[in-house]
Amino acid sequence: MSSDLMRKQMSSKGGFIAALDQSGGSTPRALAQYGIPETAYSNDEEMFRLVHEMRVRIITAPSFSGDRVIAAILFERTMDGEAKGQPVPTYLWKERGVVPFLKVDKGLEAEKDGVSLMKPIPGLDALLARAVKLGVYGTKERSVVNLPNRVGIAAIVKQQFDLAQQIAAHGLVPIMEPEVLVKSPDKAGAEAILHEELLKGLNALPGDYKIMLKVTIPEKADLYRDIADHPRMERLVALSGGYSLDDACERLSHNHDMIASFSRALLGGLKAQMNDAEFDAELAKNISQIYKASVDKV
């Protein structure tokens, strides 16, 4: 079954996850980085059409394949769209060998106790059911840690685990993403508390389903390695968090059992104005660098 093949790929294959899930607030920045200014579109529909075209160009490029890109995280509109006449999740898996995931969070609450919890996600069960029908393997849900506040971080972790349980009930694999901001005034302190709370949550996790964890590359190398080895953990992945591609890859290479799940760092240097050969060459260069940092460790 394809789900068994996907599970084997996600749990053990060398490579990394492409994060192609920019939504509302981050979409204009992604398009601007790609060389499309805000003056090129006049409403959200035009903006989302342009970003969908960008994503389709990426996933249909020759260098974007399951040999190195083992999975891709999609925005809901991307999941519902098409690539070369096929639903995007179908195209990714059948044609490229890339496992499809879906971003399900709807943004962040205002900061409280040094963290920003996820906003409520109305209609989540219906969205998850639709994702399953489209062949999606798992989900991703992001919240944010700014300060080393144990009350706030414990609330973040509880919310993530509660949501993971709801997602796993649909047969999907949740990627919990409690991002520690790279600009936190005490990033290392926040990460130490987050590590403790995540380990407690994992040890108390009900059921027998697997989860994944996506974290900011830590200040202390291999901080999360014991979590990567936990029997309930399918894969530990890292976000680039605003680091440059070179910096993110250098930091990642010092963290064993951790692979990349980069967005901005992956798309850096790609421009709408490039011809297809130039575009694929730049993408291939980024993919090669991220792959190396994910599989070849210092």
Beta strands, then each sheet from edge to edge (+ up, - down):
strand 1: 16-20
strand 2: 69-74
strand 3: 82-83
strand 4: 86-87
strand 5: 99-103
strand 6: 115-116
strand 7: 138-145
strand 8: 173-180
strand 9: 211-216
strand 10: 233-239
strand 11: 259-262
sheet 1: 6+ 7- 5- 2- 1- 11- 10- 9- 8-
sheet 2: 3+ 4-
end
